[in-house]
Amino acid sequence: MTDRKERRKVKSKWKKLFYSLLAINIVVVVILLALIFWPVPDASYPENEATSQDESSEFVVRTTKQNLNDLINAYTDQLLKGTSHHYRIELDEDVHLIGELPVFSTSVPLSAHLEPLVQENGDIILKQKSISIGLLELPNQKIMEYIGKYLPMPDWVTVNPKEEEIYVAVTEMDIRSNFEVGVEHIDLEANNLAFRIRIPYQTLGID
């Protein structure tokens, strides 16, 4: 009789442990699903103030994908210096963002193809064409949210997960020379890139 009671106690104990473990697993799965499918926040873009053209001169400068690619990655290397993050940009037929993204306590390879759309004010919107992080199957908006949250970017770059795009406020760049830069035209397939550079007369000491 005693052995039977002991077996019942052991069996009851294992049942409790089993259901406890099952409950924990269910809670973990629910939390993961909530993190993945939770609505992504919207992003606001910087408002551009009108610049005076009366006391400046504007020039259009043309360059190549290679020159711009070298400049972007030199800036990115400086931005990421001293951090554990790394990513790079490759300009080919589109804008290719390559790097690593921390997801669920690990790092997974990131690959995003983006289409550059020039705005009337000289800024750029990088519209997501395709995006992936390793073998994980996550919604595109969620990946974009992780990019904005975990990858260091300049203040003039805004990730908008809801619209699946990145707004690059080129006109808001802080340039030491006080020159004002805007994008005139970008055609990556034709390797035709043009930028507007406005030079305030005050920068040259002209009143």
Secondary structure by P-SEA (a helix, b strand, c coil): caaaaaaaaaaaaaaaaaaaaaaaaaaaaaaaaaaaacbbbbbbbbbbcccccccbbbbbbbbcaaaaaaaaaaaaaaaaccccccccccccccbbbbbccccccbbbbbbbbbbbbbccccbbbbcccccccccccccaaaaaaaaaccccccccccccccccbbbbccccccccccbbbbbccccccccbbbbbbbbbccccccc
